[in-house]
Amino acid sequence: MRRISDVALIHAYKLAIELDLDRDFIKMLEKEIERRGMNIPTLLKKQEE
């Protein structure tokens, strides 16, 4: 999944949650976010600001 930018990955993750997409898809995105060393709670907090 290295073909998309970090920004695109974060956007896809937030949108997947917002649209309540398939849980397996969201988990796949979470694994990639973590693999890239990003912190999911931090990403979600930034979304609220």
N, C-alpha and C positions, 0 to 999 in steps of 0.2 A: 504494500500500500504506500510505498515511498513515492509514488508518482504524483501525489497531490501535496500541495503546500500545507504547512502547519495551519495557516489561516483558513484554508478551504476545509481542512479536517475539523477544526474547531467549529466552523459554521455548520458543517454537516451534522456534527454531534448535537449542537444546540437545537438545530431544526428537527432532528430525529426525535429528540425528547419532546419538543413542543408539539409535534404532530403525532406523538404516541405511536411511533413506528415499532416494528417487530423487535422484541427484546433481544433476540440473538444478534440483530444488526447493530443495535446500540452497544451491546457487549463487545462486538468486534471493533467498533470505533473506540470504545474505552481502552481496549487492549493496545491499540495502536497509539493512542494519546499517551498512555503510560510508557509504552516502549520508547517513545520520543522524549521521555523525561518531563512531560508536562503534568501539572497537578490539576485534576478534575475539579475539586472543590474551589480552587482559585479561579478556574475558568468560569464556573457558574456564578461565583461572587461578582466577577467583573461584568457579567451579563446583567446583574441586578442594578449596577451603578449607572 
